[in-house]
């Protein structure tokens, strides 16, 4: 049952991510996300 296994893996990943982010303030999280996208080239500085 591969789809069921995938759901479990994704749930584990999401729960782990939420636990990691629980200790981070909203502003810091936004800042990190912005930096991540900048590094990916979405927000090029002009």
Biopython code that builds the backbone (N, CA, C, O; Angstrom):
import numpy as np
from Bio.PDB.StructureBuilder import StructureBuilder

atoms = [
    (1, "UNK", "N", (0.853, -1.203, 0.000)),
    (1, "UNK", "CA", (0.000, 0.000, 0.000)),
    (1, "UNK", "C", (0.882, 1.244, 0.000)),
    (1, "UNK", "O", (1.055, 1.889, 1.034)),
    (2, "UNK", "N", (1.424, 1.568, -1.132)),
    (2, "UNK", "CA", (2.358, 2.695, -1.234)),
    (2, "UNK", "C", (1.714, 4.044, -0.915)),
    (2, "UNK", "O", (2.327, 4.840, -0.203)),
    (3, "UNK", "N", (0.504, 4.341, -1.407)),
    (3, "UNK", "CA", (-0.088, 5.655, -1.074)),
    (3, "UNK", "C", (-0.248, 5.859, 0.428)),
    (3, "UNK", "O", (0.023, 6.946, 0.939)),
    (4, "UNK", "N", (-0.684, 4.828, 1.133)),
    (4, "UNK", "CA", (-0.836, 4.929, 2.587)),
    (4, "UNK", "C", (0.496, 5.184, 3.271)),
    (4, "UNK", "O", (0.579, 5.957, 4.225)),
    (5, "UNK", "N", (1.540, 4.524, 2.773)),
    (5, "UNK", "CA", (2.872, 4.724, 3.349)),
    (5, "UNK", "C", (3.352, 6.142, 3.092)),
    (5, "UNK", "O", (3.958, 6.765, 3.964)),
    (6, "UNK", "N", (3.086, 6.648, 1.908)),
    (6, "UNK", "CA", (3.494, 8.023, 1.589)),
    (6, "UNK", "C", (2.810, 9.018, 2.515)),
    (6, "UNK", "O", (3.438, 9.965, 2.990)),
    (7, "UNK", "N", (1.518, 8.804, 2.771)),
    (7, "UNK", "CA", (0.781, 9.706, 3.665)),
    (7, "UNK", "C", (1.437, 9.722, 5.034)),
    (7, "UNK", "O", (1.598, 10.787, 5.631)),
    (8, "UNK", "N", (1.821, 8.549, 5.543)),
    (8, "UNK", "CA", (2.468, 8.481, 6.861)),
    (8, "UNK", "C", (3.793, 9.231, 6.857)),
    (8, "UNK", "O", (4.107, 9.948, 7.808)),
    (9, "UNK", "N", (4.566, 9.069, 5.798)),
    (9, "UNK", "CA", (5.865, 9.743, 5.709)),
    (9, "UNK", "C", (5.666, 11.253, 5.677)),
    (9, "UNK", "O", (6.366, 11.994, 6.367)),
    (10, "UNK", "N", (4.704, 11.706, 4.871)),
    (10, "UNK", "CA", (4.450, 13.144, 4.764)),
    (10, "UNK", "C", (3.962, 13.696, 6.096)),
    (10, "UNK", "O", (4.380, 14.779, 6.505)),
    (11, "UNK", "N", (3.081, 12.967, 6.779)),
    (11, "UNK", "CA", (2.587, 13.419, 8.091)),
    (11, "UNK", "C", (3.746, 13.570, 9.069)),
    (11, "UNK", "O", (3.829, 14.563, 9.792)),
    (12, "UNK", "N", (4.642, 12.581, 9.087)),
    (12, "UNK", "CA", (5.807, 12.656, 9.983)),
    (12, "UNK", "C", (6.637, 13.886, 9.674)),
    (12, "UNK", "O", (7.075, 14.595, 10.580)),
    (13, "UNK", "N", (6.851, 14.138, 8.383)),
    (13, "UNK", "CA", (7.656, 15.285, 7.969)),
    (13, "UNK", "C", (7.003, 16.584, 8.416)),
    (13, "UNK", "O", (7.672, 17.470, 8.947)),
    (14, "UNK", "N", (5.684, 16.698, 8.200)),
    (14, "UNK", "CA", (4.972, 17.928, 8.562)),
    (14, "UNK", "C", (4.999, 18.132, 10.071)),
    (14, "UNK", "O", (5.248, 19.242, 10.542)),
    (15, "UNK", "N", (4.745, 17.072, 10.833)),
    (15, "UNK", "CA", (4.751, 17.195, 12.295)),
    (15, "UNK", "C", (6.139, 17.610, 12.775)),
    (15, "UNK", "O", (6.260, 18.465, 13.653)),
    (16, "UNK", "N", (7.177, 17.016, 12.211)),
    (16, "UNK", "CA", (8.537, 17.384, 12.588)),
    (16, "UNK", "C", (8.837, 18.835, 12.272)),
    (16, "UNK", "O", (9.464, 19.538, 13.064)),
    (17, "UNK", "N", (8.381, 19.283, 11.102)),
    (17, "UNK", "CA", (8.614, 20.674, 10.708)),
    (17, "UNK", "C", (7.875, 21.618, 11.647)),
    (17, "UNK", "O", (8.426, 22.641, 12.054)),
    (18, "UNK", "N", (6.638, 21.289, 11.993)),
    (18, "UNK", "CA", (5.864, 22.144, 12.895)),
    (18, "UNK", "C", (6.529, 22.221, 14.263)),
    (18, "UNK", "O", (6.563, 23.286, 14.880)),
    (19, "UNK", "N", (7.057, 21.097, 14.739)),
    (19, "UNK", "CA", (7.733, 21.097, 16.040)),
    (19, "UNK", "C", (8.973, 21.981, 15.998)),
    (19, "UNK", "O", (9.258, 22.704, 16.953)),
    (20, "UNK", "N", (9.715, 21.921, 14.884)),
    (20, "UNK", "CA", (10.911, 22.763, 14.780)),
    (20, "UNK", "C", (10.537, 24.238, 14.747)),
    (20, "UNK", "O", (11.204, 25.069, 15.365)),
    (21, "UNK", "N", (9.455, 24.563, 14.016)),
    (21, "UNK", "CA", (9.074, 25.965, 13.864)),
    (21, "UNK", "C", (8.334, 26.509, 15.075)),
    (21, "UNK", "O", (8.176, 27.723, 15.205)),
    (22, "UNK", "N", (7.874, 25.627, 15.971)),
    (22, "UNK", "CA", (7.099, 26.077, 17.128)),
    (22, "UNK", "C", (7.898, 27.061, 17.975)),
    (22, "UNK", "O", (7.323, 27.961, 18.587)),
    (23, "UNK", "N", (9.224, 26.895, 18.014)),
    (23, "UNK", "CA", (10.052, 27.758, 18.835)),
    (23, "UNK", "C", (10.523, 29.021, 18.127)),
    (23, "UNK", "O", (11.239, 29.831, 18.716)),
    (24, "UNK", "N", (10.127, 29.196, 16.871)),
    (24, "UNK", "CA", (10.592, 30.345, 16.095)),
    (24, "UNK", "C", (9.473, 31.370, 16.006)),
    (24, "UNK", "O", (8.327, 31.017, 15.727)),
    (25, "UNK", "N", (9.791, 32.621, 16.239)),
    (25, "UNK", "CA", (8.776, 33.671, 16.157)),
    (25, "UNK", "C", (8.326, 33.846, 14.714)),
    (25, "UNK", "O", (9.054, 33.495, 13.786)),
    (26, "UNK", "N", (7.133, 34.383, 14.526)),
    (26, "UNK", "CA", (6.586, 34.582, 13.192)),
    (26, "UNK", "C", (7.474, 35.449, 12.324)),
    (26, "UNK", "O", (7.679, 35.150, 11.147)),
    (27, "UNK", "N", (8.006, 36.529, 12.900)),
    (27, "UNK", "CA", (8.848, 37.438, 12.112)),
    (27, "UNK", "C", (10.124, 36.748, 11.650)),
    (27, "UNK", "O", (10.549, 36.911, 10.506)),
    (28, "UNK", "N", (10.728, 35.978, 12.543)),
    (28, "UNK", "CA", (11.961, 35.284, 12.171)),
    (28, "UNK", "C", (11.679, 34.265, 11.070)),
    (28, "UNK", "O", (12.483, 34.080, 10.156)),
    (29, "UNK", "N", (10.531, 33.611, 11.172)),
    (29, "UNK", "CA", (10.164, 32.620, 10.170)),
    (29, "UNK", "C", (9.984, 33.281, 8.804)),
    (29, "UNK", "O", (10.446, 32.753, 7.792)),
    (30, "UNK", "N", (9.310, 34.440, 8.774)),
    (30, "UNK", "CA", (9.117, 35.168, 7.512)),
    (30, "UNK", "C", (10.464, 35.577, 6.931)),
    (30, "UNK", "O", (10.689, 35.476, 5.725)),
    (31, "UNK", "N", (11.353, 36.040, 7.799)),
    (31, "UNK", "CA", (12.673, 36.476, 7.351)),
    (31, "UNK", "C", (13.440, 35.305, 6.737)),
    (31, "UNK", "O", (14.053, 35.438, 5.678)),
    (32, "UNK", "N", (13.398, 34.165, 7.412)),
    (32, "UNK", "CA", (14.094, 32.986, 6.892)),
    (32, "UNK", "C", (13.512, 32.559, 5.554)),
    (32, "UNK", "O", (14.246, 32.190, 4.637)),
    (33, "UNK", "N", (12.172, 32.614, 5.447)),
    (33, "UNK", "CA", (11.522, 32.201, 4.210)),
    (33, "UNK", "C", (11.926, 33.142, 3.081)),
    (33, "UNK", "O", (12.194, 32.699, 1.964)),
    (34, "UNK", "N", (11.971, 34.450, 3.375)),
    (34, "UNK", "CA", (12.366, 35.429, 2.363)),
    (34, "UNK", "C", (13.795, 35.149, 1.900)),
    (34, "UNK", "O", (14.080, 35.187, 0.703)),
    (35, "UNK", "N", (14.695, 34.869, 2.851)),
    (35, "UNK", "CA", (16.086, 34.582, 2.493)),
    (35, "UNK", "C", (16.173, 33.328, 1.635)),
    (35, "UNK", "O", (16.962, 33.264, 0.693)),
    (36, "UNK", "N", (15.355, 32.329, 1.969)),
    (36, "UNK", "CA", (15.362, 31.088, 1.203)),
    (36, "UNK", "C", (14.967, 31.368, -0.244)),
    (36, "UNK", "O", (15.606, 30.880, -1.176)),
    (37, "UNK", "N", (13.901, 32.165, -0.424)),
    (37, "UNK", "CA", (13.458, 32.458, -1.783)),
    (37, "UNK", "C", (14.480, 33.320, -2.518)),
    (37, "UNK", "O", (14.690, 33.150, -3.719)),
    (38, "UNK", "N", (15.118, 34.248, -1.798)),
    (38, "UNK", "CA", (16.159, 35.070, -2.429)),
    (38, "UNK", "C", (17.278, 34.178, -2.942)),
    (38, "UNK", "O", (17.788, 34.375, -4.045)),
    (39, "UNK", "N", (17.655, 33.195, -2.129)),
    (39, "UNK", "CA", (18.749, 32.317, -2.537)),
    (39, "UNK", "C", (18.343, 31.459, -3.731)),
    (39, "UNK", "O", (19.200, 30.996, -4.484)),
    (40, "UNK", "N", (17.037, 31.247, -3.906)),
    (40, "UNK", "CA", (16.553, 30.476, -5.045)),
    (40, "UNK", "C", (16.402, 31.358, -6.283)),
    (40, "UNK", "O", (16.184, 30.855, -7.385)),
    (41, "UNK", "N", (16.519, 32.669, -6.100)),
    (41, "UNK", "CA", (16.488, 33.576, -7.235)),
    (41, "UNK", "C", (15.121, 34.132, -7.576)),
    (41, "UNK", "O", (14.954, 34.726, -8.641)),
    (42, "UNK", "N", (14.126, 33.957, -6.694)),
    (42, "UNK", "CA", (12.789, 34.474, -6.988)),
    (42, "UNK", "C", (12.716, 35.982, -6.827)),
    (42, "UNK", "O", (12.031, 36.661, -7.592)),
    (43, "UNK", "N", (13.424, 36.510, -5.827)),
    (43, "UNK", "CA", (13.377, 37.948, -5.576)),
    (43, "UNK", "C", (14.751, 38.529, -5.863)),
    (43, "UNK", "O", (15.545, 38.743, -4.947)),
    (44, "UNK", "N", (15.023, 38.778, -7.110)),
    (44, "UNK", "CA", (16.327, 39.323, -7.476)),
    (44, "UNK", "C", (16.424, 40.773, -7.053)),
    (44, "UNK", "O", (15.476, 41.537, -7.233)),
    (45, "UNK", "N", (17.562, 41.163, -6.491)),
    (45, "UNK", "CA", (17.746, 42.570, -6.123)),
    (45, "UNK", "C", (18.109, 43.341, -7.377)),
    (45, "UNK", "O", (18.891, 42.865, -8.199)),
    (46, "UNK", "N", (17.548, 44.525, -7.526)),
    (46, "UNK", "CA", (17.766, 45.284, -8.762)),
    (46, "UNK", "C", (18.595, 46.517, -8.509)),
    (46, "UNK", "O", (18.876, 47.274, -9.439)),
]
sb = StructureBuilder()
sb.init_structure("model")
sb.init_model(0)
sb.init_chain("A")
sb.init_seg("    ")
for serial, (resi, resn, name, xyz) in enumerate(atoms, 1):
    if name == "N":
        sb.init_residue(resn, " ", resi, " ")
    sb.init_atom(name, np.array(xyz, "f"), 0.0, 1.0, " ", f" {name:<3s}", serial, name[0])
structure = sb.get_structure()
